[in-house]
Amino acid sequence: MRETVSKALSLGAIDVYSHLFFCALIALSLGWSGMAPRWVFVLVMLLGGLIELAQLWVPYRSTSWNDIGSNAVGTIIGLIILCLGKKLLNRGADG
């Protein structure tokens, strides 16, 4: 199904987009809850690494350094959005 959606939307490797999106979303959620950004990064990367490791034993799945790189980029994007959002909210509260 992933390949069908990818072809229909002309996205190429949709796997990269999903890693970026979900890691950014997890980073935003953890960061918004008050966790320090460095620990958010460590936790999301640990989770992504464990998922990649688990895929060694799942049929029709494979591990990839590209996936881990996409996880890192997505996490950083999420943390940047979080930082910018907090600055905007603080600026709005100050008037």
C-alpha positions as CSV (number, residue, x, y, z in Angstrom):
1,M,0.0,0.0,0.0
2,R,2.9,2.4,0.8
3,E,4.2,2.1,-2.8
4,T,0.7,2.7,-4.2
5,V,0.3,5.9,-2.2
6,S,3.8,7.0,-3.1
7,K,3.2,6.5,-6.8
8,A,-0.2,8.2,-6.6
9,L,1.2,11.3,-4.9
10,S,4.5,11.2,-6.8
11,L,6.4,11.4,-3.6
12,G,9.2,9.0,-4.4
13,A,10.3,7.2,-1.2
14,I,7.4,8.0,1.1
15,D,9.3,6.2,3.9
16,V,11.6,9.2,4.3
17,Y,8.6,11.6,4.7
18,S,7.0,9.3,7.2
19,H,10.2,9.2,9.3
20,L,10.5,13.0,9.2
21,F,6.9,13.6,10.0
22,F,6.5,11.2,12.9
23,C,9.8,12.0,14.5
24,A,9.0,15.7,14.3
25,L,5.6,15.0,15.9
26,I,7.1,12.9,18.7
27,A,9.7,15.6,19.4
28,L,7.1,18.3,19.5
29,S,5.0,16.3,21.9
30,L,7.8,15.4,24.2
31,G,9.3,18.9,24.1
32,W,5.9,20.5,24.8
33,S,5.5,18.3,27.8
34,G,8.6,20.0,29.3
35,M,11.3,17.5,28.5
36,A,14.7,19.0,27.8
37,P,15.6,19.2,24.0
38,R,18.7,17.1,24.4
39,W,16.7,14.3,26.1
40,V,14.0,14.6,23.5
41,F,16.6,14.0,20.8
42,V,18.2,11.1,22.7
43,L,14.8,9.4,23.4
44,V,13.5,9.8,19.8
45,M,16.8,8.4,18.4
46,L,16.8,5.5,20.8
47,L,13.2,4.7,19.9
48,G,14.0,4.9,16.2
49,G,17.1,2.8,16.6
50,L,15.2,0.1,18.5
51,I,12.5,0.0,15.8
52,E,15.2,-0.3,13.1
53,L,16.8,-3.1,15.1
54,A,13.5,-4.9,15.6
55,Q,13.0,-4.9,11.8
56,L,15.8,-7.3,11.4
57,W,13.4,-10.0,12.5
58,V,10.2,-8.8,10.7
59,P,9.5,-10.3,7.3
60,Y,9.5,-7.9,4.3
61,R,11.1,-5.1,6.4
62,S,14.7,-3.9,6.4
63,T,16.9,-1.6,8.4
64,S,18.4,1.4,6.9
65,W,20.9,4.1,7.9
66,N,18.8,6.5,5.8
67,D,15.9,5.9,8.1
68,I,18.0,6.7,11.1
69,G,19.2,9.9,9.4
70,S,15.6,10.8,8.6
71,N,14.7,10.3,12.2
72,A,17.5,12.7,13.3
73,V,16.4,15.3,10.8
74,G,12.7,15.0,11.7
75,T,13.6,15.3,15.4
76,I,15.6,18.4,14.8
77,I,12.8,19.9,12.7
78,G,10.4,19.2,15.5
79,L,12.6,20.8,18.1
80,I,13.1,23.9,15.9
81,I,9.3,24.2,15.4
82,L,8.9,23.8,19.2
83,C,11.5,26.5,19.9
84,L,9.9,29.0,17.4
85,G,6.4,28.3,18.7
86,K,7.4,28.9,22.3
87,K,9.2,32.2,21.3
88,L,6.0,33.3,19.4
89,L,3.8,32.5,22.4
90,N,6.1,34.3,24.8
91,R,6.3,37.3,22.5
92,G,2.5,37.3,22.2
93,A,2.2,37.2,26.0
94,D,4.6,40.1,26.4
95,G,2.5,42.3,24.1
